[in-house]
Amino acid sequence: MVTTRRMQDLTVDEHTISVPLVWDDAADARTIEVTASVVAREGGERLPYLVYLQGGPGHEAPVPFHAPSAPSWLDAALQHYRLVMLDQRGTGRSTPIGDADLARGADALAEHLTHLRADSIVRDCEAMREHLGASQWNVLGQSFGGFTTVAYLSTHAASLDTVYFTGGLTAVGRHPDDVYSLTYDKMRAASLAYYRRFPEHRDRMRRLTDLAADGRIELPSGEVVSVSRLRSLGMLLGTNDGWQTLWSLLQQDAGTNAFRHDLASALPFSARNPLYYVIHESSYADGQPTRWSAERVEPDDFAVDPTLLTGEHVRREWLDTVPELAPWRETALRIADVEWPRLYDADALQASGVRGAAAVYVNDVYVPLEFSLETAALLPRVRPWVTSEFEHNGLRAGDVLGRLIELAHDRRVR
C-alpha cells in the first residue's frame, strides 16, 4: 500500500508492506505490517535512498515536515538522499505494541516481543529495500538504530553502500553486565561534573530523595515516585541541553504543581512506549540473557549515595512502583530470562568492506566510548569522528550528519 502527500517542496510517499513476524520459519504464518515514509525534495526524486533507523528500542521514526524544521537534520539528508523513515516493528505504524496487547497473556506477548529485535528489523529493512526496487541503499543509525546497523553489516553487508552512525557503535561480543558497569562510571562522572557546576543542587537532590523515600512525591498520574525513579533524572545529563531541565527542576519547590508536572514530563521510560522499558536491556544482549543487568551491577557507591544519578538503567522495582508499567510485570519478567541469540559477527564486520563514518561522543553516558572504539576497529572503512562537542543527541543538536557525509566520501571537512 502506497499513499502520497505533499508539503511545500517535499513529497512523502507512505509505503506499507506485510512481513513475517518470525523470519526463517515458513511454518509460522503470523505476519505484521511495516511502514516507512519515503521523503524527497523537489528535484531529488532520483537520489539514492538513505534509511533512518531510530534510537530506542521501542520508538518510532520522527514525522518529516518541511526542511529544515523536523527533524533538524532533514535538510542535510535531503541534499544527498531520498530519506526512508522506517517505523521499526512494534512502533509507530508498524503493528505497534501497546497496552491492548496485554490481553494476549504474558507468555504469548513475551514470545511476540522476542521477534522485535535488531535482527528482525534488518530483515524488515531488506524487505522494504526490495519493495522500493533498490539494489543497495544507505543507512543512518542513531543510538539503537546504530546497533541495528551493526547487525545489518553482520548479515547483509552487500545491500549497503554507505553507513552512518551517530552514538550507535555498540559493543560486540560483550556481556550486558560489561556495558552497564561502564555506563555507571559515565553517570558518576556526569553527576559529579554537574554538582561541581551547581554545588547547591547536591543538597537539593538529597532532600528530594529523602522525600521520595518517605513516599511524599506524587505525580499527577498518582505515581508515588521512588528513590530509584527520581535518580533516573540523570538521563537528562546525556544530551547537550538536558542539564537545563534538571537545573530548572532542582530550583523548584517540591510542593508545587509546577514541580510535580515538570517532574512527570522529565522522567524517562514512560508508558507511551512500553517497549523501551520492557525490551531495553535486550539491545545489549549479544548471545546472553540479561536478568536485570543494570540492577545487578549497580556499584556500591551508587547503592549508598542517592545523589549519584542514573541513566539508561531500568529497574525491576518500577513494575511495582510505576502504575503505568505494572500491567507489564509478568511480560517484563519473562523477557529478562530470555536466552537471546547472537546479533553480531566480528569476522563478518571486518570483511564487510562497507564505507561510512561514525560520530563517537567522548562523554556519551549511554553508549560508552571505549566499546564504540573497539567496534570501530572492526570496520576499517568506517571513519570515526571522536568528538566532545556533542552529547548523545548530537544528530539533533548540530550538523553532525553533514560532517559524516563529508568524512565518508572523503570530501573537505569543515
Secondary structure, 3 states (H helix, E strand, C coil): CEEEEEECCEEEEEEEEEEECCCCCCCCCCEEEEEEEEEEECCCCCCCEEEEECCCCCCCCCCCCCCCCCCCCHHHHHCCCEEEEECCCCCCCCCCCCHHHHHHCHHHHHHHHCCCCHHHHHHHHHHHHHHHCCCCEEEEEECHHHHHHHHHHHHCHHHEEEEEEECCCCCCCCCHHHHHHHHHHHHHHHHHHHHHHCCHHHHHHHHHHHHHHCCCCECCCCCECCHHHHHHHHHHHHCCCHHHHHHHHHHCCCCCHHHHHHHHHHCCCCCCCHHHHHCHHHHHCCCCCCCCHHHHCCCHHHHHCCCCCCCCCCCCCHHHHCCCCHHHHHHHHHHHCCCCCCCCCHHHHHHHCCEEEEEEECCCCCCCHHHHHHHHCCCCCEEEEEECCCCCCHHHHCCHHHHHHHHHCCCCCC
